[in-house]
Amino acid sequence: MFLRKNCSNKTGRTHLAIVQGYRDIDGKNKHKTVLRVGYLDELQKIYDDPITHFTAIAKEMDKERLATQSISVTLDMKEQLNRTNANRKNYGHIIFSKIYHELEIDWFLKNARRHENFRFNTDAIMRLLVFSRLLLAV
């Protein structure tokens, strides 16, 4: 959640609202107004600095919202995966991939390949060899 400041062109007044951002089904960013705070000029009479005050309140509301969210998952450890299932994913290489990219091995191989006339991707081959070796070692 965050504090949105909307300035009206007709009156020139700034309206404050606490807003929550989310993505809809199509993946587009949307905003939902959680709390309408009021006009900035009216709030300056009550608070010394209303923007920092309500920004802190918005952060606290977001912490509370995230703390109350929970997900429960049940797994049957005896059930076997269907090998023909199309939505099956394997993410065992993600940790190795992050380290691989942090060490900039991919950058080195792509840069070296730029000066040679290879018909194959040296970075893809190296990733395959490294990840398969690491996954077999674990």
N, CA, C and O atoms as CSV, one atom per row, in Angstrom:
chain,resi,resn,atom,element,x,y,z
A,1,MET,N,N,0.839,-1.173,0.000
A,1,MET,CA,C,0.000,0.000,0.000
A,1,MET,C,C,0.883,1.234,0.000
A,1,MET,O,O,2.018,1.221,0.476
A,2,PHE,N,N,0.322,2.298,-0.549
A,2,PHE,CA,C,1.063,3.542,-0.604
A,2,PHE,C,C,0.087,4.707,-0.555
A,2,PHE,O,O,-1.126,4.531,-0.676
A,3,LEU,N,N,0.642,5.901,-0.374
A,3,LEU,CA,C,-0.154,7.118,-0.295
A,3,LEU,C,C,-0.187,7.766,-1.670
A,3,LEU,O,O,0.853,8.135,-2.215
A,4,ARG,N,N,-1.381,7.904,-2.227
A,4,ARG,CA,C,-1.535,8.549,-3.529
A,4,ARG,C,C,-1.920,10.009,-3.311
A,4,ARG,O,O,-2.777,10.329,-2.487
A,5,LYS,N,N,-1.262,10.886,-4.071
A,5,LYS,CA,C,-1.543,12.315,-4.011
A,5,LYS,C,C,-2.109,12.736,-5.359
A,5,LYS,O,O,-1.381,12.777,-6.351
A,6,ASN,N,N,-3.400,13.048,-5.405
A,6,ASN,CA,C,-4.062,13.472,-6.635
A,6,ASN,C,C,-4.306,14.962,-6.578
A,6,ASN,O,O,-4.913,15.462,-5.631
A,7,CYS,N,N,-3.830,15.686,-7.600
A,7,CYS,CA,C,-4.031,17.124,-7.673
A,7,CYS,C,C,-5.146,17.402,-8.673
A,7,CYS,O,O,-5.082,16.953,-9.817
A,8,SER,N,N,-6.160,18.134,-8.249
A,8,SER,CA,C,-7.288,18.466,-9.110
A,8,SER,C,C,-6.963,19.719,-9.914
A,8,SER,O,O,-6.467,20.704,-9.367
A,9,ASN,N,N,-7.243,19.679,-11.208
A,9,ASN,CA,C,-6.988,20.839,-12.059
A,9,ASN,C,C,-8.019,21.943,-11.846
A,9,ASN,O,O,-7.697,23.121,-11.996
A,10,LYS,N,N,-9.247,21.583,-11.500
A,10,LYS,CA,C,-10.308,22.575,-11.331
A,10,LYS,C,C,-10.087,23.418,-10.082
A,10,LYS,O,O,-10.118,24.647,-10.144
A,11,THR,N,N,-9.861,22.755,-8.939
A,11,THR,CA,C,-9.735,23.484,-7.674
A,11,THR,C,C,-8.289,23.724,-7.282
A,11,THR,O,O,-8.015,24.641,-6.509
A,12,GLY,N,N,-7.355,22.929,-7.789
A,12,GLY,CA,C,-5.948,23.080,-7.429
A,12,GLY,C,C,-5.618,22.458,-6.089
A,12,GLY,O,O,-4.509,22.634,-5.585
A,13,ARG,N,N,-6.548,21.740,-5.506
A,13,ARG,CA,C,-6.323,21.099,-4.206
A,13,ARG,C,C,-5.790,19.687,-4.413
A,13,ARG,O,O,-6.085,19.042,-5.419
A,14,THR,N,N,-5.002,19.217,-3.453
A,14,THR,CA,C,-4.422,17.879,-3.515
A,14,THR,C,C,-5.195,16.958,-2.578
A,14,THR,O,O,-5.365,17.256,-1.396
A,15,HIS,N,N,-5.662,15.835,-3.122
A,15,HIS,CA,C,-6.402,14.851,-2.333
A,15,HIS,C,C,-5.486,13.680,-2.022
A,15,HIS,O,O,-4.766,13.203,-2.899
A,16,LEU,N,N,-5.508,13.214,-0.778
A,16,LEU,CA,C,-4.689,12.088,-0.348
A,16,LEU,C,C,-5.570,10.856,-0.156
A,16,LEU,O,O,-6.683,10.946,0.361
A,17,ALA,N,N,-5.053,9.707,-0.580
A,17,ALA,CA,C,-5.759,8.442,-0.395
A,17,ALA,C,C,-4.730,7.338,-0.229
A,17,ALA,O,O,-3.662,7.378,-0.839
A,18,ILE,N,N,-5.054,6.353,0.597
A,18,ILE,CA,C,-4.205,5.172,0.750
A,18,ILE,C,C,-4.701,4.139,-0.246
A,18,ILE,O,O,-5.877,3.776,-0.253
A,19,VAL,N,N,-3.772,3.665,-1.101
A,19,VAL,CA,C,-4.125,2.841,-2.248
A,19,VAL,C,C,-3.323,1.545,-2.204
A,19,VAL,O,O,-2.163,1.534,-1.792
A,20,GLN,N,N,-3.952,0.459,-2.632
A,20,GLN,CA,C,-3.280,-0.836,-2.735
A,20,GLN,C,C,-3.148,-1.197,-4.206
A,20,GLN,O,O,-4.129,-1.142,-4.949
A,21,GLY,N,N,-1.943,-1.566,-4.635
A,21,GLY,CA,C,-1.707,-1.971,-6.008
A,21,GLY,C,C,-1.790,-3.483,-6.147
A,21,GLY,O,O,-1.395,-4.225,-5.247
A,22,TYR,N,N,-2.309,-3.932,-7.286
A,22,TYR,CA,C,-2.405,-5.365,-7.563
A,22,TYR,C,C,-2.433,-5.571,-9.066
A,22,TYR,O,O,-2.532,-4.608,-9.827
A,23,ARG,N,N,-2.348,-6.815,-9.494
A,23,ARG,CA,C,-2.440,-7.153,-10.918
A,23,ARG,C,C,-3.730,-7.926,-11.154
A,23,ARG,O,O,-4.103,-8.797,-10.369
A,24,ASP,N,N,-4.400,-7.592,-12.243
A,24,ASP,CA,C,-5.628,-8.310,-12.574
A,24,ASP,C,C,-5.298,-9.601,-13.319
A,24,ASP,O,O,-4.129,-9.970,-13.431
A,25,ILE,N,N,-6.307,-10.279,-13.822
A,25,ILE,CA,C,-6.121,-11.572,-14.476
A,25,ILE,C,C,-5.252,-11.444,-15.724
A,25,ILE,O,O,-4.483,-12.351,-16.040
A,26,ASP,N,N,-5.371,-10.324,-16.430
A,26,ASP,CA,C,-4.595,-10.112,-17.651
A,26,ASP,C,C,-3.172,-9.651,-17.378
A,26,ASP,O,O,-2.388,-9.500,-18.315
A,27,GLY,N,N,-2.818,-9.424,-16.114
A,27,GLY,CA,C,-1.471,-8.993,-15.753
A,27,GLY,C,C,-1.287,-7.490,-15.744
A,27,GLY,O,O,-0.161,-7.011,-15.611
A,28,LYS,N,N,-2.367,-6.732,-15.883
A,28,LYS,CA,C,-2.273,-5.272,-15.875
A,28,LYS,C,C,-2.289,-4.760,-14.438
A,28,LYS,O,O,-2.957,-5.326,-13.573
A,29,ASN,N,N,-1.541,-3.675,-14.195
A,29,ASN,CA,C,-1.507,-3.070,-12.868
A,29,ASN,C,C,-2.806,-2.325,-12.608
A,29,ASN,O,O,-3.281,-1.561,-13.448
A,30,LYS,N,N,-3.363,-2.557,-11.448
A,30,LYS,CA,C,-4.584,-1.878,-11.021
A,30,LYS,C,C,-4.359,-1.328,-9.623
A,30,LYS,O,O,-3.462,-1.780,-8.911
A,31,HIS,N,N,-5.169,-0.353,-9.227
A,31,HIS,CA,C,-5.089,0.223,-7.893
A,31,HIS,C,C,-6.478,0.234,-7.278
A,31,HIS,O,O,-7.474,0.514,-7.947
A,32,LYS,N,N,-6.520,-0.074,-5.999
A,32,LYS,CA,C,-7.771,-0.086,-5.264
A,32,LYS,C,C,-7.629,0.882,-4.096
A,32,LYS,O,O,-6.700,0.757,-3.298
A,33,THR,N,N,-8.533,1.837,-3.989
A,33,THR,CA,C,-8.492,2.793,-2.890
A,33,THR,C,C,-8.982,2.114,-1.628
A,33,THR,O,O,-10.115,1.635,-1.569
A,34,VAL,N,N,-8.120,2.074,-0.609
A,34,VAL,CA,C,-8.461,1.431,0.655
A,34,VAL,C,C,-9.064,2.446,1.618
A,34,VAL,O,O,-10.035,2.153,2.315
A,35,LEU,N,N,-8.474,3.655,1.651
A,35,LEU,CA,C,-8.921,4.676,2.597
A,35,LEU,C,C,-8.756,6.054,1.967
A,35,LEU,O,O,-7.666,6.419,1.525
A,36,ARG,N,N,-9.842,6.810,1.930
A,36,ARG,CA,C,-9.768,8.200,1.476
A,36,ARG,C,C,-9.411,9.055,2.686
A,36,ARG,O,O,-10.153,9.095,3.668
A,37,VAL,N,N,-8.283,9.731,2.611
A,37,VAL,CA,C,-7.779,10.477,3.759
A,37,VAL,C,C,-8.367,11.871,3.796
A,37,VAL,O,O,-8.875,12.285,4.838
A,38,GLY,N,N,-8.319,12.611,2.702
A,38,GLY,CA,C,-8.870,13.966,2.653
A,38,GLY,C,C,-7.961,14.882,1.873
A,38,GLY,O,O,-6.996,14.450,1.242
A,39,TYR,N,N,-8.297,16.182,1.931
A,39,TYR,CA,C,-7.514,17.173,1.206
A,39,TYR,C,C,-6.305,17.600,2.024
A,39,TYR,O,O,-6.359,17.694,3.250
A,40,LEU,N,N,-5.208,17.857,1.309
A,40,LEU,CA,C,-3.942,18.177,1.949
A,40,LEU,C,C,-4.012,19.479,2.733
A,40,LEU,O,O,-3.459,19.564,3.829
A,41,ASP,N,N,-4.683,20.495,2.193
A,41,ASP,CA,C,-4.741,21.780,2.892
A,41,ASP,C,C,-5.520,21.691,4.204
A,41,ASP,O,O,-5.186,22.384,5.165
A,42,GLU,N,N,-6.544,20.853,4.256
A,42,GLU,CA,C,-7.295,20.654,5.495
A,42,GLU,C,C,-6.486,19.838,6.509
A,42,GLU,O,O,-6.540,20.100,7.711
A,43,LEU,N,N,-5.738,18.848,6.014
A,43,LEU,CA,C,-4.954,17.992,6.907
A,43,LEU,C,C,-3.737,18.718,7.482
A,43,LEU,O,O,-3.255,18.359,8.557
A,44,GLN,N,N,-3.234,19.739,6.772
A,44,GLN,CA,C,-2.096,20.500,7.295
A,44,GLN,C,C,-2.477,21.306,8.532
A,44,GLN,O,O,-1.605,21.672,9.320
A,45,LYS,N,N,-3.757,21.585,8.712
A,45,LYS,CA,C,-4.224,22.274,9.917
A,45,LYS,C,C,-4.179,21.340,11.125
A,45,LYS,O,O,-3.997,21.792,12.255
A,46,ILE,N,N,-4.344,20.040,10.888
A,46,ILE,CA,C,-4.385,19.056,11.972
A,46,ILE,C,C,-3.000,18.480,12.241
A,46,ILE,O,O,-2.594,18.363,13.397
A,47,TYR,N,N,-2.267,18.119,11.186
A,47,TYR,CA,C,-0.963,17.463,11.311
A,47,TYR,C,C,0.141,18.411,10.842
A,47,TYR,O,O,-0.070,19.240,9.958
A,48,ASP,N,N,1.324,18.274,11.450
A,48,ASP,CA,C,2.467,19.086,11.027
A,48,ASP,C,C,2.899,18.720,9.614
A,48,ASP,O,O,3.078,19.595,8.767
A,49,ASP,N,N,3.068,17.416,9.360
A,49,ASP,CA,C,3.441,16.925,8.037
A,49,ASP,C,C,2.534,15.742,7.700
A,49,ASP,O,O,2.872,14.598,8.003
A,50,PRO,N,N,1.384,16.011,7.075
A,50,PRO,CA,C,0.418,14.929,6.836
A,50,PRO,C,C,0.917,13.869,5.852
A,50,PRO,O,O,0.511,12.711,5.950
A,51,ILE,N,N,1.781,14.235,4.914
A,51,ILE,CA,C,2.243,13.262,3.928
A,51,ILE,C,C,3.088,12.176,4.594
A,51,ILE,O,O,2.861,10.991,4.350
A,52,THR,N,N,4.048,12.553,5.423
A,52,THR,CA,C,4.863,11.536,6.101
A,52,THR,C,C,4.022,10.753,7.112
A,52,THR,O,O,4.232,9.556,7.303
A,53,HIS,N,N,3.071,11.433,7.759
A,53,HIS,CA,C,2.222,10.753,8.735
A,53,HIS,C,C,1.400,9.650,8.071
A,53,HIS,O,O,1.366,8.522,8.564
A,54,PHE,N,N,0.738,9.965,6.957
A,54,PHE,CA,C,-0.127,8.984,6.304
A,54,PHE,C,C,0.665,7.984,5.469
A,54,PHE,O,O,0.173,6.889,5.195
A,55,THR,N,N,1.877,8.337,5.061
A,55,THR,CA,C,2.746,7.350,4.416
A,55,THR,C,C,3.125,6.266,5.413
A,55,THR,O,O,3.144,5.083,5.071
A,56,ALA,N,N,3.428,6.666,6.654
A,56,ALA,CA,C,3.744,5.694,7.699
A,56,ALA,C,C,2.529,4.824,8.013
A,56,ALA,O,O,2.666,3.623,8.246
A,57,ILE,N,N,1.349,5.425,8.020
A,57,ILE,CA,C,0.126,4.649,8.270
A,57,ILE,C,C,-0.099,3.643,7.139
A,57,ILE,O,O,-0.503,2.509,7.396
A,58,ALA,N,N,0.157,4.046,5.895
A,58,ALA,CA,C,-0.011,3.138,4.753
A,58,ALA,C,C,0.964,1.968,4.852
A,58,ALA,O,O,0.591,0.832,4.559
A,59,LYS,N,N,2.205,2.227,5.260
A,59,LYS,CA,C,3.179,1.142,5.415
A,59,LYS,C,C,2.761,0.192,6.527
A,59,LYS,O,O,2.917,-1.022,6.403
A,60,GLU,N,N,2.232,0.740,7.607
A,60,GLU,CA,C,1.772,-0.101,8.723
A,60,GLU,C,C,0.579,-0.952,8.296
A,60,GLU,O,O,0.493,-2.122,8.668
A,61,MET,N,N,-0.337,-0.382,7.522
A,61,MET,CA,C,-1.484,-1.145,7.026
A,61,MET,C,C,-1.029,-2.263,6.101
A,61,MET,O,O,-1.601,-3.353,6.113
A,62,ASP,N,N,-0.001,-1.998,5.297
A,62,ASP,CA,C,0.519,-3.018,4.390
A,62,ASP,C,C,1.183,-4.149,5.166
A,62,ASP,O,O,1.035,-5.316,4.805
A,63,LYS,N,N,1.921,-3.811,6.240
A,63,LYS,CA,C,2.532,-4.851,7.083
A,63,LYS,C,C,1.464,-5.725,7.718
A,63,LYS,O,O,1.609,-6.947,7.765
A,64,GLU,N,N,0.395,-5.112,8.205
A,64,GLU,CA,C,-0.697,-5.881,8.808
A,64,GLU,C,C,-1.368,-6.783,7.779
A,64,GLU,O,O,-1.716,-7.924,8.083
A,65,ARG,N,N,-1.553,-6.267,6.550
A,65,ARG,CA,C,-2.184,-7.061,5.495
A,65,ARG,C,C,-1.322,-8.267,5.139
A,65,ARG,O,O,-1.833,-9.372,4.958
A,66,LEU,N,N,-0.016,-8.050,5.040
A,66,LEU,CA,C,0.880,-9.155,4.703
A,66,LEU,C,C,1.015,-10.156,5.841
A,66,LEU,O,O,1.219,-11.345,5.596
A,67,ALA,N,N,0.903,-9.690,7.084
A,67,ALA,CA,C,1.018,-10.585,8.236
A,67,ALA,C,C,-0.206,-11.490,8.361
A,67,ALA,O,O,-0.098,-12.605,8.872
A,68,THR,N,N,-1.361,-11.024,7.904
A,68,THR,CA,C,-2.577,-11.826,8.058
A,68,THR,C,C,-2.758,-12.823,6.924
A,68,THR,O,O,-3.582,-13.730,7.036
A,69,GLN,N,N,-2.009,-12.678,5.836
A,69,GLN,CA,C,-2.144,-13.627,4.737
A,69,GLN,C,C,-1.464,-14.940,5.095
A,69,GLN,O,O,-0.355,-14.956,5.630
A,70,SER,N,N,-2.141,-16.032,4.795
A,70,SER,CA,C,-1.554,-17.345,5.027
A,70,SER,C,C,-2.032,-18.297,3.941
A,70,SER,O,O,-3.129,-18.167,3.399
A,71,ILE,N,N,-1.181,-19.240,3.651
A,71,ILE,CA,C,-1.488,-20.251,2.644
A,71,ILE,C,C,-1.235,-21.611,3.275
A,71,ILE,O,O,-0.199,-21.831,3.902
A,72,SER,N,N,-2.182,-22.517,3.107
A,72,SER,CA,C,-1.979,-23.864,3.606
A,72,SER,C,C,-1.925,-24.819,2.409
A,72,SER,O,O,-2.750,-24.749,1.498
A,73,VAL,N,N,-0.940,-25.701,2.438
A,73,VAL,CA,C,-0.738,-26.655,1.364
A,73,VAL,C,C,-0.655,-28.049,1.965
A,73,VAL,O,O,0.032,-28.271,2.962
A,74,THR,N,N,-1.360,-28.979,1.349
A,74,THR,CA,C,-1.275,-30.365,1.792
A,74,THR,C,C,-0.700,-31.187,0.643
A,74,THR,O,O,-1.120,-31.053,-0.506
A,75,LEU,N,N,0.251,-32.027,0.969
A,75,LEU,CA,C,0.900,-32.877,-0.018
A,75,LEU,C,C,0.795,-34.331,0.407
A,75,LEU,O,O,0.966,-34.671,1.578
A,76,ASP,N,N,0.513,-35.170,-0.558
A,76,ASP,CA,C,0.520,-36.599,-0.319
A,76,ASP,C,C,1.872,-37.118,-0.796
A,76,ASP,O,O,2.119,-37.202,-1.999
A,77,MET,N,N,2.744,-37.466,0.141
A,77,MET,CA,C,4.106,-37.865,-0.194
A,77,MET,C,C,4.158,-39.225,-0.899
A,77,MET,O,O,5.170,-39.563,-1.513
A,78,LYS,N,N,3.087,-39.999,-0.818
A,78,LYS,CA,C,3.068,-41.304,-1.469
A,78,LYS,C,C,2.540,-41.225,-2.897
A,78,LYS,O,O,2.682,-42.180,-3.661
A,79,GLU,N,N,1.941,-40.115,-3.259
A,79,GLU,CA,C,1.400,-39.950,-4.606
A,79,GLU,C,C,2.534,-39.691,-5.596
A,79,GLU,O,O,3.450,-38.922,-5.303
A,80,GLN,N,N,2.477,-40.318,-6.749
A,80,GLN,CA,C,3.504,-40.137,-7.771
A,80,GLN,C,C,3.021,-39.147,-8.822
A,80,GLN,O,O,1.830,-39.060,-9.118
A,81,LEU,N,N,3.979,-38.400,-9.382
A,81,LEU,CA,C,3.649,-37.425,-10.414
A,81,LEU,C,C,3.365,-38.121,-11.732
A,81,LEU,O,O,3.987,-39.129,-12.068
A,82,ASN,N,N,2.435,-37.578,-12.456
A,82,ASN,CA,C,2.119,-38.088,-13.783
A,82,ASN,C,C,3.138,-37.507,-14.763
A,82,ASN,O,O,3.206,-36.287,-14.913
A,83,ARG,N,N,3.909,-38.323,-15.416
A,83,ARG,CA,C,4.966,-37.857,-16.322
A,83,ARG,C,C,4.415,-37.219,-17.590
A,83,ARG,O,O,5.121,-36.451,-18.244
A,84,THR,N,N,3.182,-37.517,-17.947
A,84,THR,CA,C,2.597,-36.940,-19.152
A,84,THR,C,C,1.918,-35.601,-18.881
A,84,THR,O,O,1.406,-34.972,-19.806
A,85,ASN,N,N,1.908,-35.168,-17.648
A,85,ASN,CA,C,1.264,-33.911,-17.285
A,85,ASN,C,C,2.040,-32.734,-17.875
A,85,ASN,O,O,3.259,-32.665,-17.716
A,86,ALA,N,N,1.359,-31.812,-18.549
A,86,ALA,CA,C,2.021,-30.715,-19.258
A,86,ALA,C,C,2.454,-29.584,-18.333
A,86,ALA,O,O,3.364,-28.833,-18.683
A,87,ASN,N,N,1.832,-29.437,-17.165
A,87,ASN,CA,C,2.160,-28.304,-16.307
A,87,ASN,C,C,3.198,-28.646,-15.237
A,87,ASN,O,O,3.340,-27.914,-14.257
A,88,ARG,N,N,3.908,-29.731,-15.413
A,88,ARG,CA,C,4.934,-30.139,-14.473
A,88,ARG,C,C,6.166,-29.262,-14.665
A,88,ARG,O,O,6.616,-29.088,-15.798
A,89,LYS,N,N,6.725,-28.706,-13.592
A,89,LYS,CA,C,7.881,-27.822,-13.656
A,89,LYS,C,C,8.977,-28.345,-12.737
A,89,LYS,O,O,8.704,-28.970,-11.712
A,90,ASN,N,N,10.223,-28.076,-13.124
A,90,ASN,CA,C,11.362,-28.450,-12.310
A,90,ASN,C,C,12.202,-27.201,-12.081
A,90,ASN,O,O,12.770,-26.646,-13.022
A,91,TYR,N,N,12.279,-26.764,-10.835
A,91,TYR,CA,C,13.010,-25.551,-10.496
A,91,TYR,C,C,14.251,-25.846,-9.665
A,91,TYR,O,O,14.694,-24.984,-8.905
A,92,GLY,N,N,14.808,-27.008,-9.785
A,92,GLY,CA,C,15.986,-27.368,-9.001
A,92,GLY,C,C,17.240,-26.625,-9.405
A,92,GLY,O,O,18.190,-26.555,-8.626
A,93,HIS,N,N,17.266,-26.070,-10.598
A,93,HIS,CA,C,18.451,-25.388,-11.101
A,93,HIS,C,C,18.473,-23.891,-10.784
A,93,HIS,O,O,19.469,-23.228,-11.072
A,94,ILE,N,N,17.411,-23.343,-10.205
A,94,ILE,CA,C,17.290,-21.894,-10.014
A,94,ILE,C,C,18.402,-21.338,-9.124
A,94,ILE,O,O,18.963,-20.285,-9.427
A,95,ILE,N,N,18.721,-22.019,-8.051
A,95,ILE,CA,C,19.770,-21.543,-7.145
A,95,ILE,C,C,21.116,-21.550,-7.842
A,95,ILE,O,O,21.898,-20.609,-7.705
A,96,PHE,N,N,21.383,-22.604,-8.584
A,96,PHE,CA,C,22.644,-22.672,-9.327
A,96,PHE,C,C,22.702,-21.598,-10.414
A,96,PHE,O,O,23.765,-21.034,-10.674
A,97,SER,N,N,21.582,-21.321,-11.036
A,97,SER,CA,C,21.530,-20.300,-12.081
A,97,SER,C,C,21.820,-18.917,-11.511
A,97,SER,O,O,22.511,-18.117,-12.142
A,98,LYS,N,N,21.301,-18.636,-10.331
A,98,LYS,CA,C,21.562,-17.334,-9.702
A,98,LYS,C,C,23.053,-17.166,-9.415
A,98,LYS,O,O,23.620,-16.108,-9.689
A,99,ILE,N,N,23.684,-18.189,-8.872
A,99,ILE,CA,C,25.124,-18.124,-8.594
A,99,ILE,C,C,25.912,-18.015,-9.894
A,99,ILE,O,O,26.896,-17.278,-9.963
A,100,TYR,N,N,25.489,-18.743,-10.921
A,100,TYR,CA,C,26.142,-18.719,-12.226
A,100,TYR,C,C,26.144,-17.299,-12.806
A,100,TYR,O,O,27.149,-16.836,-13.344
A,101,HIS,N,N,24.998,-16.623,-12.685
A,101,HIS,CA,C,24.892,-15.262,-13.210
A,101,HIS,C,C,25.575,-14.239,-12.307
A,101,HIS,O,O,26.088,-13.237,-12.804
A,102,GLU,N,N,25.596,-14.466,-10.993
A,102,GLU,CA,C,26.316,-13.563,-10.095
A,102,GLU,C,C,27.821,-13.626,-10.342
A,102,GLU,O,O,28.508,-12.613,-10.210
A,103,LEU,N,N,28.336,-14.789,-10.695
A,103,LEU,CA,C,29.752,-14.927,-11.033
A,103,LEU,C,C,30.070,-14.400,-12.436
A,103,LEU,O,O,31.232,-14.324,-12.834
A,104,GLU,N,N,29.020,-14.039,-13.174
A,104,GLU,CA,C,29.118,-13.479,-14.520
A,104,GLU,C,C,29.824,-14.413,-15.504
A,104,GLU,O,O,30.541,-13.968,-16.400
A,105,ILE,N,N,29.609,-15.699,-15.322
A,105,ILE,CA,C,30.162,-16.672,-16.257
A,105,ILE,C,C,29.481,-16.527,-17.609
A,105,ILE,O,O,30.124,-16.645,-18.652
A,106,ASP,N,N,28.171,-16.268,-17.587
A,106,ASP,CA,C,27.439,-16.078,-18.839
A,106,ASP,C,C,27.970,-14.871,-19.613
A,106,ASP,O,O,28.111,-14.935,-20.834
A,107,TRP,N,N,28.261,-13.790,-18.924
A,107,TRP,CA,C,28.802,-12.588,-19.573
A,107,TRP,C,C,30.156,-12.887,-20.214
A,107,TRP,O,O,30.433,-12.459,-21.334
A,108,PHE,N,N,30.989,-13.625,-19.491
A,108,PHE,CA,C,32.314,-13.967,-20.015
A,108,PHE,C,C,32.208,-14.796,-21.283
A,108,PHE,O,O,32.890,-14.518,-22.269
A,109,LEU,N,N,31.352,-15.819,-21.262
A,109,LEU,CA,C,31.226,-16.699,-22.418
A,109,LEU,C,C,30.581,-15.992,-23.610
A,109,LEU,O,O,30.979,-16.216,-24.753
A,110,LYS,N,N,29.594,-15.146,-23.352
A,110,LYS,CA,C,28.976,-14.401,-24.454
A,110,LYS,C,C,29.959,-13.409,-25.051
A,110,LYS,O,O,29.981,-13.212,-26.265
A,111,ASN,N,N,30.774,-12.783,-24.209
A,111,ASN,CA,C,31.769,-11.835,-24.686
A,111,ASN,C,C,32.852,-12.554,-25.498
A,111,ASN,O,O,33.281,-12.040,-26.531
A,112,ALA,N,N,33.297,-13.718,-25.055
A,112,ALA,CA,C,34.304,-14.471,-25.787
A,112,ALA,C,C,33.743,-14.996,-27.103
A,112,ALA,O,O,34.466,-15.069,-28.097
A,113,ARG,N,N,32.483,-15.357,-27.121
A,113,ARG,CA,C,31.838,-15.875,-28.326
A,113,ARG,C,C,31.679,-14.791,-29.388
A,113,ARG,O,O,31.652,-15.082,-30.584
A,114,ARG,N,N,31.577,-13.551,-28.946
A,114,ARG,CA,C,31.393,-12.432,-29.859
A,114,ARG,C,C,32.557,-12.296,-30.838
A,114,ARG,O,O,32.370,-11.841,-31.967
A,115,HIS,N,N,33.761,-12.690,-30.409
A,115,HIS,CA,C,34.953,-12.542,-31.235
A,115,HIS,C,C,35.292,-13.806,-32.026
A,115,HIS,O,O,36.269,-13.828,-32.775
A,116,GLU,N,N,34.503,-14.836,-31.865
A,116,GLU,CA,C,34.742,-16.099,-32.577
A,116,GLU,C,C,33.567,-16.385,-33.515
A,116,GLU,O,O,32.514,-15.757,-33.413
A,117,ASN,N,N,33.754,-17.313,-34.403
A,117,ASN,CA,C,32.721,-17.661,-35.361
A,117,ASN,C,C,32.135,-19.037,-35.019
A,117,ASN,O,O,32.204,-19.969,-35.820
A,118,PHE,N,N,31.552,-19.150,-33.805
A,118,PHE,CA,C,30.948,-20.408,-33.381
A,118,PHE,C,C,29.539,-20.509,-33.940
A,118,PHE,O,O,28.826,-19.511,-34.041
A,119,ARG,N,N,29.141,-21.733,-34.304
A,119,ARG,CA,C,27.773,-21.971,-34.743
A,119,ARG,C,C,26.884,-22.394,-33.590
A,119,ARG,O,O,25.691,-22.619,-33.793
A,120,PHE,N,N,27.420,-22.508,-32.403
A,120,PHE,CA,C,26.666,-22.972,-31.244
A,120,PHE,C,C,26.817,-21.973,-30.102
A,120,PHE,O,O,27.715,-21.131,-30.103
A,121,ASN,N,N,25.937,-22.086,-29.153
A,121,ASN,CA,C,25.910,-21.172,-28.013
A,121,ASN,C,C,26.749,-21.778,-26.883
A,121,ASN,O,O,26.340,-22.747,-26.244
A,122,THR,N,N,27.912,-21.200,-26.651
A,122,THR,CA,C,28.809,-21.734,-25.616
A,122,THR,C,C,28.231,-21.565,-24.223
A,122,THR,O,O,28.464,-22.401,-23.350
A,123,ASP,N,N,27.477,-20.485,-24.003
A,123,ASP,CA,C,26.877,-20.255,-22.685
A,123,ASP,C,C,25.838,-21.331,-22.366
A,123,ASP,O,O,25.803,-21.838,-21.244
A,124,ALA,N,N,25.006,-21.680,-23.322
A,124,ALA,CA,C,23.982,-22.709,-23.094
A,124,ALA,C,C,24.623,-24.064,-22.824
A,124,ALA,O,O,24.150,-24.821,-21.976
A,125,ILE,N,N,25.688,-24.367,-23.538
A,125,ILE,CA,C,26.375,-25.646,-23.321
A,125,ILE,C,C,27.017,-25.677,-21.940
A,125,ILE,O,O,26.929,-26.683,-21.235
A,126,MET,N,N,27.661,-24.580,-21.550
A,126,MET,CA,C,28.312,-24.525,-20.236
A,126,MET,C,C,27.282,-24.626,-19.122
A,126,MET,O,O,27.509,-25.324,-18.134
A,127,ARG,N,N,26.138,-23.930,-19.265
A,127,ARG,CA,C,25.092,-24.021,-18.242
A,127,ARG,C,C,24.592,-25.455,-18.116
A,127,ARG,O,O,24.411,-25.949,-17.004
A,128,LEU,N,N,24.372,-26.117,-19.221
A,128,LEU,CA,C,23.913,-27.506,-19.201
A,128,LEU,C,C,24.912,-28.412,-18.497
A,128,LEU,O,O,24.525,-29.248,-17.681
A,129,LEU,N,N,26.179,-28.253,-18.803
A,129,LEU,CA,C,27.199,-29.085,-18.173
A,129,LEU,C,C,27.331,-28.803,-16.674
A,129,LEU,O,O,27.392,-29.730,-15.867
A,130,VAL,N,N,27.373,-27.530,-16.312
A,130,VAL,CA,C,27.548,-27.160,-14.897
A,130,VAL,C,C,26.340,-27.587,-14.078
A,130,VAL,O,O,26.492,-28.208,-13.026
A,131,PHE,N,N,25.139,-27.261,-14.551
A,131,PHE,CA,C,23.934,-27.576,-13.778
A,131,PHE,C,C,23.732,-29.079,-13.646
A,131,PHE,O,O,23.354,-29.559,-12.577
A,132,SER,N,N,23.978,-29.825,-14.712
A,132,SER,CA,C,23.792,-31.272,-14.621
A,132,SER,C,C,24.811,-31.887,-13.652
A,132,SER,O,O,24.488,-32.813,-12.908
A,133,ARG,N,N,26.030,-31.369,-13.669
A,133,ARG,CA,C,27.044,-31.879,-12.731
A,133,ARG,C,C,26.668,-31.563,-11.278
A,133,ARG,O,O,26.803,-32.411,-10.395
A,134,LEU,N,N,26.195,-30.331,-11.042
A,134,LEU,CA,C,25.804,-29.945,-9.695
A,134,LEU,C,C,24.576,-30.696,-9.208
A,134,LEU,O,O,24.507,-31.090,-8.043
A,135,LEU,N,N,23.605,-30.897,-10.095
A,135,LEU,CA,C,22.392,-31.627,-9.695
A,135,LEU,C,C,22.683,-33.088,-9.432
A,135,LEU,O,O,22.042,-33.692,-8.572
A,136,LEU,N,N,23.627,-33.673,-10.142
A,136,LEU,CA,C,24.003,-35.064,-9.879
A,136,LEU,C,C,24.810,-35.193,-8.590
A,136,LEU,O,O,24.754,-36.224,-7.920
A,137,ALA,N,N,25.562,-34.141,-8.242
A,137,ALA,CA,C,26.377,-34.160,-7.027
A,137,ALA,C,C,25.516,-34.025,-5.773
A,137,ALA,O,O,25.890,-34.497,-4.700
A,138,VAL,N,N,24.372,-33.384,-5.916
A,138,VAL,CA,C,23.495,-33.169,-4.768
A,138,VAL,C,C,22.673,-34.379,-4.581
A,138,VAL,O,O,21.852,-34.433,-3.666
